[in-house]
Amino acid sequence: MNTNETTRTALIPPDWAFEFHGHQCPFMPLGYRMGKLAMQHLGVGHEPDHGFYVFPELGEAHPQTCLMDGIQVATGATYGKVTIAKTFYGKLAATFYHPKKGAVRFSIRPDFVDALGKFEFFVYRKKGMEPSQIPPSVTQEIIDWVYGQPDEVLFKVEPRSDFVFTPLKGSFNKTKCSGCGEYVFERYVRTKDGKPVCIPCSGYEKK
């Protein structure tokens, strides 16, 4: 295997990533590749703790959000570690940030999205068929095509020297809600009738 083939293979998600994601589709692999390339650009490795952050610009109710599972698998920045957070811009892009290495924004090029949309896979999706129900040969066709595209065809890369982010300081402090008796962490404690309560017991409704 030559150097180019080795590099390309490193940008293909492992089989378990598809198992984690739940189905075969083109956007999870795109997110994986985006994440790997962003890490290479910044010179960082897979994040074991809380030192690398990702801000996907996706929102809700559009199928391309599969991108985010690939990003999590590739980078180690996850929702569970609170190191990934959506901006809800509804765009196919993400900013990757490391406090010591800076930030870079990757976006999927519109021409690539247009070409991707011509595959039969999206005929099924637009009819409402779930990805796991689409004929495997149709799905594999589009995934293989994505794998074969050069990085520069897929992504626009923009260094973000102006990017600033200050993570919230973690805290183990918590108290018991006087209403339900369950623990609630201090940032989310509210007061009702002079007593500490959780948000549901406070009657507070997020607007």
C-alpha positions as CSV (number, residue, x, y, z in Angstrom):
1,M,0.0,0.0,0.0
2,N,1.5,3.4,-1.0
3,T,1.5,6.6,1.1
4,N,-1.6,8.0,-0.5
5,E,-3.6,4.8,0.0
6,T,-2.5,4.6,3.6
7,T,-3.5,8.2,4.2
8,R,-6.9,7.7,2.5
9,T,-7.5,4.5,4.6
10,A,-6.9,6.5,7.8
11,L,-9.8,8.8,6.8
12,I,-12.3,5.9,6.5
13,P,-14.2,5.2,9.7
14,P,-13.9,1.8,11.3
15,D,-16.8,-0.7,11.1
16,W,-17.7,-0.1,14.7
17,A,-18.4,3.6,13.9
18,F,-21.3,2.5,11.7
19,E,-22.5,0.2,14.5
20,F,-22.4,3.2,16.9
21,H,-24.2,5.4,14.4
22,G,-26.8,2.8,13.7
23,H,-26.9,2.7,9.9
24,Q,-24.8,3.1,6.7
25,C,-24.9,6.5,5.1
26,P,-22.6,9.1,3.5
27,F,-22.6,11.8,6.1
28,M,-21.2,9.9,9.1
29,P,-18.1,9.1,7.1
30,L,-17.9,12.7,6.0
31,G,-17.9,13.9,9.6
32,Y,-15.3,11.3,10.5
33,R,-13.0,12.5,7.7
34,M,-13.7,16.2,8.6
35,G,-12.7,15.5,12.2
36,K,-9.5,13.6,11.2
37,L,-8.4,16.3,8.8
38,A,-9.1,19.0,11.4
39,M,-7.0,17.2,14.0
40,Q,-4.1,16.9,11.4
41,H,-4.5,20.6,10.6
42,L,-4.2,21.6,14.3
43,G,-1.6,18.9,15.1
44,V,-3.6,17.3,17.9
45,G,-4.5,13.7,18.7
46,H,-7.7,11.9,19.8
47,E,-9.0,13.8,22.9
48,P,-9.1,11.6,26.0
49,D,-10.4,14.2,28.4
50,H,-11.6,17.8,28.0
51,G,-9.0,19.7,26.0
52,F,-10.4,19.8,22.5
53,Y,-13.7,21.3,21.4
54,V,-15.9,21.1,18.4
55,F,-18.8,23.4,17.4
56,P,-20.8,21.9,14.6
57,E,-23.0,24.4,12.8
58,L,-25.8,22.0,12.2
59,G,-29.3,22.2,13.7
60,E,-32.2,19.9,13.9
61,A,-34.6,18.1,11.5
62,H,-32.2,17.8,8.6
63,P,-30.7,14.4,7.8
64,Q,-27.1,15.6,7.4
65,T,-26.7,15.8,11.2
66,C,-25.3,12.3,10.9
67,L,-22.1,14.3,10.3
68,M,-21.8,14.9,14.1
69,D,-21.5,11.2,15.0
70,G,-18.5,10.9,12.6
71,I,-16.9,14.0,14.2
72,Q,-17.3,12.5,17.7
73,V,-15.8,9.2,16.7
74,A,-12.9,10.8,15.0
75,T,-11.9,13.5,17.5
76,G,-13.0,12.2,20.9
77,A,-14.8,15.5,21.5
78,T,-18.3,14.2,22.6
79,Y,-21.6,15.4,23.9
80,G,-21.0,13.3,27.0
81,K,-17.8,15.2,27.9
82,V,-19.4,18.5,27.0
83,T,-16.7,19.2,24.4
84,I,-19.0,19.4,21.4
85,A,-21.9,21.8,21.1
86,K,-24.2,22.7,18.1
87,T,-24.6,26.3,17.1
88,F,-27.9,25.6,15.3
89,Y,-26.9,27.6,12.2
90,G,-28.3,24.8,10.0
91,K,-25.0,24.6,8.0
92,L,-22.7,21.8,7.0
93,A,-19.7,23.0,8.8
94,A,-17.8,22.9,12.1
95,T,-15.2,24.8,14.0
96,F,-12.5,22.8,15.8
97,Y,-10.7,24.4,18.7
98,H,-7.7,23.6,20.9
99,P,-6.6,26.1,23.5
100,K,-2.9,25.7,22.6
101,K,-3.3,25.1,18.9
102,G,-6.0,27.5,17.8
103,A,-9.1,27.0,15.7
104,V,-10.0,25.9,12.2
105,R,-13.4,25.8,10.4
106,F,-14.2,23.1,7.9
107,S,-17.3,23.4,5.7
108,I,-18.6,21.0,3.0
109,R,-18.4,22.6,-0.4
110,P,-21.8,23.4,-2.1
111,D,-20.7,21.8,-5.4
112,F,-19.9,18.6,-3.6
113,V,-23.3,18.7,-1.9
114,D,-25.0,19.2,-5.2
115,A,-23.2,16.3,-6.8
116,L,-23.9,14.1,-3.8
117,G,-27.6,14.9,-4.0
118,K,-27.8,13.3,-7.5
119,F,-27.3,9.8,-6.2
120,E,-30.2,7.3,-5.9
121,F,-29.7,7.2,-2.1
122,F,-31.4,10.5,-1.8
123,V,-34.3,9.5,-4.0
124,Y,-35.2,7.0,-1.3
125,R,-34.5,9.5,1.6
126,K,-36.7,12.2,0.1
127,K,-39.5,9.6,-0.1
128,G,-39.1,9.2,3.7
129,M,-37.3,5.9,3.7
130,E,-34.9,5.4,6.6
131,P,-31.3,4.8,5.7
132,S,-31.3,1.3,7.2
133,Q,-34.1,0.3,4.8
134,I,-32.4,1.5,1.6
135,P,-31.0,-1.3,-0.6
136,P,-27.4,-1.9,0.5
137,S,-26.0,-1.6,-3.0
138,V,-27.5,1.9,-3.3
139,T,-26.0,3.0,0.0
140,Q,-22.6,1.4,-0.8
141,E,-22.5,3.2,-4.1
142,I,-22.7,6.6,-2.6
143,I,-20.3,5.8,0.3
144,D,-17.7,4.4,-2.1
145,W,-18.0,7.6,-4.2
146,V,-17.5,9.8,-1.1
147,Y,-14.4,7.8,-0.1
148,G,-12.9,8.4,-3.6
149,Q,-13.2,12.2,-3.6
150,P,-10.1,14.3,-2.8
151,D,-10.1,16.3,0.4
152,E,-10.1,19.6,-1.5
153,V,-13.3,18.7,-3.4
154,L,-15.1,17.9,-0.1
155,F,-14.0,20.7,2.2
156,K,-13.3,24.4,2.5
157,V,-10.7,25.0,5.2
158,E,-10.5,28.3,7.1
159,P,-8.1,29.0,10.0
160,R,-10.0,31.0,12.7
161,S,-7.4,33.2,14.4
162,D,-10.3,35.3,15.7
163,F,-12.0,32.4,17.5
164,V,-12.4,32.8,21.3
165,F,-14.0,30.2,23.6
166,T,-13.9,30.0,27.4
167,P,-15.3,26.6,28.7
168,L,-17.4,26.6,31.8
169,K,-15.6,25.5,34.9
170,G,-16.6,22.1,36.0
171,S,-18.0,21.6,39.5
172,F,-18.9,18.6,41.6
173,N,-21.1,20.7,43.9
174,K,-24.7,19.6,44.2
175,T,-27.6,19.8,46.5
176,K,-30.8,17.9,47.1
177,C,-34.0,19.4,45.6
178,S,-36.5,20.2,48.4
179,G,-39.3,19.1,46.1
180,C,-38.4,15.7,44.6
181,G,-35.4,14.9,46.7
182,E,-33.1,14.3,43.8
183,Y,-29.6,15.8,43.5
184,V,-29.2,18.8,41.2
185,F,-25.8,20.3,40.3
186,E,-25.3,23.9,41.6
187,R,-25.5,25.6,38.2
188,Y,-29.1,24.4,37.8
189,V,-30.4,25.0,41.3
190,R,-33.3,27.4,41.6
191,T,-35.0,28.8,44.7
192,K,-38.7,28.4,45.5
193,D,-40.2,29.6,48.7
194,G,-36.7,30.1,50.0
195,K,-35.7,26.5,49.4
196,P,-33.4,25.0,46.8
197,V,-35.2,23.2,44.0
198,C,-34.5,21.6,40.6
199,I,-35.7,23.3,37.4
200,P,-38.8,21.0,37.0
201,C,-39.9,21.5,40.6
202,S,-39.3,25.3,40.3
203,G,-42.1,25.6,37.7
204,Y,-39.6,27.3,35.4
205,E,-40.2,26.8,31.7
206,K,-37.5,27.4,29.2
207,K,-38.7,29.8,26.5
